[in-house]
Amino acid sequence: MIKKIILAGVFSISAMSFAQKFSIRPSVGYAWRTAKTISGLSKEEKDYVKDLKNGLNFDIAAHYEVNNGFGLGLKYSHYSASSDGFLLGYVNGMPVSVPVTTKDNITFFGVSGLISNDNSPTRHKVFADIALGVLSYTTKTGDVKGTGSTFGAEIDLGYRYQISKNFLIGPKVGLSGGTLNKMKFNGVTYKFDDDQKEGLHRVSLSAAATFRF
């Protein structure tokens, strides 16, 4: 009986130690796409595209601490933006204003490496998170839908204040990068010239919470 109690205690302590190595970090904020707008657009078109270059940014990362200060895991992020307006069109050679709405979404999913000072005695924590994976882009204007995917990378740099042993909160800055050489529009693939490639780069500023288990 005593042996069983000791074994149960050792298992319980080991399980708690194992569990405390996990962390989940959700964050929400705002992002700005930094890729240059293609040339040749009218003022109305530039204003319309401008609204698509900033929007809501959400991401969540989960890590397991492999070594003190270093963790491995997964990361997912999602950027969304929309634009409503009127663009100039032609009907039977006559100029008309056409109402249009565009919705853009950029998602990322990949493997992540985390470096932090979470094990230090201070309540002030800093971290760097580097992730490599797949960037996917979806844009929809009316009945026209475009999709594309490419290799991408994301880097997060942040500060966290430790409220309790298992909960931290603070701001972070994120950088995302990736470029599409081709896309499908309504099922038809189009390859882009060098000056028309779709840049998915963006900078984000978010509030992040960390839960440690």
C-alpha positions as CSV (number, residue, x, y, z in Angstrom):
1,M,0.0,0.0,0.0
2,I,2.8,2.5,1.0
3,K,4.6,1.7,-2.3
4,K,1.4,2.4,-4.3
5,I,1.0,5.7,-2.5
6,I,4.6,6.7,-3.2
7,L,4.2,5.8,-6.9
8,A,1.0,7.7,-7.1
9,G,2.6,10.7,-5.6
10,V,5.6,10.6,-7.9
11,F,3.3,10.2,-10.9
12,S,1.1,13.2,-9.7
13,I,4.2,15.4,-9.3
14,S,5.6,14.4,-12.7
15,A,2.2,15.1,-14.4
16,M,2.0,18.5,-12.8
17,S,5.6,19.3,-13.8
18,F,4.8,18.1,-17.4
19,A,1.6,20.1,-17.6
20,Q,3.2,23.4,-16.4
21,K,5.4,23.3,-19.5
22,F,2.5,24.1,-21.7
23,S,1.5,27.6,-22.7
24,I,-1.3,29.1,-24.9
25,R,-1.1,32.7,-26.1
26,P,-4.1,34.2,-27.8
27,S,-3.9,37.8,-29.0
28,V,-6.1,40.3,-30.9
29,G,-5.2,43.7,-32.4
30,Y,-4.8,45.6,-35.6
31,A,-2.6,45.1,-38.6
32,W,-1.3,47.1,-41.6
33,R,-0.3,45.5,-44.9
34,T,3.0,47.0,-46.1
35,A,3.3,45.7,-49.7
36,K,3.4,48.4,-52.3
37,T,0.2,49.1,-54.2
38,I,0.5,48.3,-57.9
39,S,0.9,51.3,-60.2
40,G,-1.6,52.6,-62.8
41,L,-4.6,52.8,-60.5
42,S,-6.9,55.8,-60.5
43,K,-7.5,57.9,-57.4
44,E,-10.8,56.1,-56.7
45,E,-9.1,52.7,-57.0
46,K,-6.2,53.7,-54.7
47,D,-8.7,54.9,-52.1
48,Y,-10.6,51.6,-52.4
49,V,-7.5,49.5,-52.0
50,K,-6.3,51.6,-49.1
51,D,-9.2,50.3,-47.0
52,L,-8.0,46.8,-47.6
53,K,-4.5,47.4,-46.3
54,N,-5.6,47.6,-42.6
55,G,-7.8,45.4,-40.6
56,L,-8.4,43.1,-37.6
57,N,-5.6,40.7,-36.7
58,F,-6.1,37.6,-34.4
59,D,-3.6,34.9,-33.6
60,I,-3.1,32.0,-31.2
61,A,0.1,30.1,-30.4
62,A,0.6,27.0,-28.3
63,H,4.0,25.8,-27.1
64,Y,5.6,23.1,-25.0
65,E,8.8,24.1,-23.1
66,V,11.6,21.8,-24.4
67,N,14.3,23.5,-22.4
68,N,14.5,26.4,-20.0
69,G,13.5,29.5,-22.1
70,F,12.9,27.6,-25.3
71,G,9.6,26.1,-26.5
72,L,8.3,24.5,-29.7
73,G,4.7,24.5,-30.9
74,L,2.2,25.7,-33.4
75,K,0.8,29.1,-34.5
76,Y,-2.3,30.2,-36.3
77,S,-3.1,33.8,-37.4
78,H,-6.0,35.5,-39.2
79,Y,-6.2,38.9,-40.8
80,S,-9.4,40.3,-42.2
81,A,-10.3,43.6,-44.0
82,S,-13.1,44.9,-46.2
83,S,-13.8,47.9,-48.5
84,D,-17.0,49.3,-49.8
85,G,-17.3,52.0,-52.4
86,F,-18.0,53.0,-56.0
87,L,-15.7,52.4,-58.9
88,L,-15.9,53.8,-62.4
89,G,-17.2,51.5,-65.0
90,Y,-18.7,51.7,-68.5
91,V,-22.0,50.6,-70.0
92,N,-22.4,51.0,-73.8
93,G,-19.5,53.4,-73.7
94,M,-21.0,55.6,-71.0
95,P,-19.2,56.1,-67.7
96,V,-21.2,54.8,-64.6
97,S,-20.4,54.4,-60.9
98,V,-20.6,50.8,-59.9
99,P,-21.0,49.8,-56.2
100,V,-18.5,47.2,-55.1
101,T,-17.5,45.4,-51.9
102,T,-14.3,43.4,-51.3
103,K,-13.5,41.2,-48.4
104,D,-9.9,40.0,-47.9
105,N,-8.6,37.3,-45.5
106,I,-5.0,36.2,-44.9
107,T,-4.4,33.1,-42.7
108,F,-1.2,31.5,-41.5
109,F,-0.5,28.1,-40.0
110,G,2.9,26.8,-39.1
111,V,5.5,25.5,-36.7
112,S,6.7,27.9,-34.1
113,G,9.8,28.4,-31.9
114,L,9.6,30.5,-28.7
115,I,12.4,32.1,-26.7
116,S,11.5,33.7,-23.4
117,N,12.6,34.5,-19.8
118,D,9.4,33.0,-18.3
119,N,11.5,31.0,-15.8
120,S,13.3,34.0,-14.4
121,P,12.1,35.3,-11.0
122,T,11.1,38.7,-12.4
123,R,7.4,39.4,-13.2
124,H,8.5,41.3,-16.3
125,K,8.7,38.8,-19.2
126,V,9.9,39.3,-22.8
127,F,9.6,36.8,-25.7
128,A,10.4,36.2,-29.3
129,D,8.3,33.8,-31.4
130,I,9.4,32.8,-34.9
131,A,7.1,30.6,-37.0
132,L,7.4,29.1,-40.5
133,G,4.5,27.7,-42.4
134,V,1.8,28.4,-45.1
135,L,0.2,31.8,-45.8
136,S,-3.2,31.6,-47.6
137,Y,-5.0,34.5,-49.2
138,T,-8.7,34.8,-50.1
139,T,-10.3,37.9,-51.7
140,K,-13.9,38.2,-52.9
141,T,-15.5,41.0,-54.9
142,G,-19.0,40.3,-56.0
143,D,-19.1,36.9,-57.7
144,V,-15.3,36.9,-58.2
145,K,-13.3,34.9,-55.7
146,G,-9.5,34.7,-55.7
147,T,-7.4,32.2,-53.7
148,G,-3.7,31.5,-53.3
149,S,-1.1,30.0,-50.9
150,T,2.6,30.4,-50.4
151,F,5.4,29.8,-47.9
152,G,5.4,32.4,-45.2
153,A,7.0,33.5,-41.9
154,E,5.8,35.3,-38.8
155,I,7.8,36.9,-36.0
156,D,6.4,38.2,-32.8
157,L,8.2,40.3,-30.2
158,G,6.5,41.0,-27.0
159,Y,6.4,42.0,-23.3
160,R,4.3,40.3,-20.7
161,Y,3.6,41.1,-17.1
162,Q,3.1,38.1,-14.8
163,I,-0.3,38.6,-13.0
164,S,-0.1,35.1,-11.5
165,K,2.0,32.0,-11.9
166,N,-0.3,30.8,-14.7
167,F,-1.4,34.1,-16.3
168,L,0.5,36.9,-18.1
169,I,-0.6,39.8,-20.3
170,G,1.0,42.5,-22.4
171,P,1.6,44.0,-25.8
172,K,3.3,42.5,-28.8
173,V,4.4,43.5,-32.3
174,G,4.1,41.0,-35.1
175,L,5.7,40.9,-38.6
176,S,4.4,38.6,-41.4
177,G,5.9,37.9,-44.8
178,G,5.0,36.1,-48.0
179,T,4.5,36.8,-51.7
180,L,2.0,35.1,-54.1
181,N,3.3,34.4,-57.7
182,K,0.0,33.1,-58.8
183,M,-3.7,32.9,-57.8
184,K,-6.9,31.2,-58.8
185,F,-9.9,33.4,-59.7
186,N,-13.1,31.4,-60.0
187,G,-11.1,28.3,-60.6
188,V,-8.8,29.8,-63.3
189,T,-5.1,30.1,-62.4
190,Y,-3.3,33.4,-63.3
191,K,0.5,33.9,-63.0
192,F,1.6,37.4,-62.0
193,D,4.3,39.5,-63.6
194,D,7.1,40.6,-61.2
195,D,5.5,44.0,-60.7
196,Q,2.0,42.6,-60.0
197,K,2.8,39.9,-57.4
198,E,0.5,39.9,-54.4
199,G,2.5,40.9,-51.3
200,L,1.1,39.5,-48.0
201,H,3.5,41.4,-45.7
202,R,2.0,43.1,-42.7
203,V,2.8,44.6,-39.3
204,S,0.5,44.1,-36.4
205,L,0.1,45.5,-32.9
206,S,-1.8,43.4,-30.4
207,A,-2.7,42.7,-26.8
208,A,-1.6,39.2,-25.9
209,A,-2.6,37.0,-22.9
210,T,-0.6,33.9,-21.9
211,F,-2.0,30.9,-20.0
212,R,0.5,28.5,-18.6
213,F,-0.5,25.0,-17.5
